Amino acid sequence: MNPSRPSERTRLVLLAVLGLCVVGLMVWGISVLVPELMHWGSSVFSPGLGLRTSAIIAALVAFTALLVLTFAAGDGLLGEIQFVIPGFFVFFLFFWLMTAWVF
């Protein structure tokens, strides 16, 4: 037996102590991290504008966007009315749900 090399038993004890230290650090890290994640989750998923307020905003944004697009098209409202009406509802639905979701 070489006195400079630790025995197998000493290695196992050191490995067990190291494992307990790692597990202790993981438990401590999780106990610190979980309240922070809960706070972040509650702030992200807190109630925002709501569907009613976002519907008003979406109607104004969709109407303004379609006015700008029809004036830029050249024919104006009369030449493109068959595309403007369904476009308004598609824009309205998109802006309504995205505004309610994001804010």
C-alpha positions as CSV (number, residue, x, y, z in Angstrom):
1,M,0.0,0.0,0.0
2,N,1.3,3.4,-1.0
3,P,1.0,6.1,1.7
4,S,0.8,8.9,-0.9
5,R,-2.4,7.5,-2.5
6,P,-5.7,7.8,-0.6
7,S,-7.5,4.6,0.0
8,E,-10.7,3.6,-1.8
9,R,-12.7,4.3,1.4
10,T,-11.3,7.8,1.7
11,R,-12.3,8.5,-2.0
12,L,-15.8,7.3,-1.4
13,V,-16.2,9.5,1.7
14,L,-14.9,12.5,-0.2
15,L,-17.2,11.7,-3.1
16,A,-20.2,11.4,-0.8
17,V,-19.3,14.8,0.9
18,L,-18.9,16.4,-2.5
19,G,-22.3,15.0,-3.6
20,L,-24.0,16.3,-0.5
21,C,-22.5,19.7,-1.1
22,V,-23.7,19.7,-4.7
23,V,-27.2,18.6,-3.6
24,G,-27.2,21.3,-0.9
25,L,-26.3,24.0,-3.4
26,M,-29.0,22.8,-5.8
27,V,-31.7,22.9,-3.0
28,W,-30.5,26.4,-2.0
29,G,-30.5,27.6,-5.6
30,I,-34.0,26.3,-6.2
31,S,-35.3,27.8,-3.0
32,V,-34.0,31.2,-4.1
33,L,-35.1,30.9,-7.7
34,V,-38.7,29.7,-7.3
35,P,-40.0,32.9,-5.6
36,E,-38.4,35.0,-8.3
37,L,-40.0,32.8,-11.0
38,M,-43.4,33.1,-9.3
39,H,-43.1,36.9,-9.2
40,W,-42.1,37.0,-12.8
41,G,-45.0,34.7,-13.8
42,S,-47.6,36.7,-11.9
43,S,-46.4,40.0,-13.4
44,V,-46.4,38.5,-17.0
45,F,-49.8,36.9,-16.7
46,S,-51.5,39.7,-14.8
47,P,-54.7,41.1,-16.3
48,G,-54.1,43.8,-18.8
49,L,-56.4,45.8,-21.0
50,G,-59.2,43.3,-21.4
51,L,-61.2,42.5,-24.5
52,R,-63.6,45.5,-24.3
53,T,-60.8,48.1,-24.3
54,S,-58.7,46.3,-26.8
55,A,-61.7,46.1,-29.2
56,I,-62.1,49.9,-29.2
57,I,-58.4,50.4,-29.8
58,A,-58.4,47.7,-32.6
59,A,-61.4,49.4,-34.3
60,L,-59.6,52.7,-34.4
61,V,-56.3,51.2,-35.6
62,A,-57.9,49.0,-38.3
63,F,-60.1,51.9,-39.6
64,T,-57.0,54.2,-39.8
65,A,-54.9,51.6,-41.4
66,L,-57.5,50.9,-44.1
67,L,-58.1,54.6,-44.8
68,V,-54.3,55.0,-45.4
69,L,-54.2,51.9,-47.6
70,T,-57.2,52.9,-49.7
71,F,-56.0,56.4,-50.3
72,A,-52.6,55.0,-51.3
73,A,-54.1,52.5,-53.7
74,G,-55.2,55.3,-56.1
75,D,-58.8,54.3,-56.7
76,G,-59.8,55.2,-53.1
77,L,-62.7,53.8,-51.3
78,L,-65.1,53.3,-54.2
79,G,-62.8,51.1,-56.4
80,E,-61.7,48.8,-53.7
81,I,-64.7,48.6,-51.5
82,Q,-65.1,44.8,-52.0
83,F,-61.7,44.3,-50.6
84,V,-61.8,46.9,-47.9
85,I,-64.8,45.6,-46.0
86,P,-63.4,42.0,-45.4
87,G,-60.0,43.5,-44.9
88,F,-61.4,45.7,-42.1
89,F,-62.7,42.7,-40.3
90,V,-59.5,40.7,-40.7
91,F,-57.5,43.7,-39.5
92,F,-59.9,44.3,-36.6
93,L,-59.8,40.7,-35.4
94,F,-56.0,40.6,-35.6
95,F,-55.5,43.9,-33.8
96,W,-58.1,43.1,-31.3
97,L,-56.7,39.8,-30.2
98,M,-53.1,40.9,-30.4
99,T,-53.7,44.0,-28.3
100,A,-55.6,42.0,-25.7
101,W,-52.9,39.4,-25.6
102,V,-49.8,41.6,-25.6
103,F,-51.1,44.3,-23.2
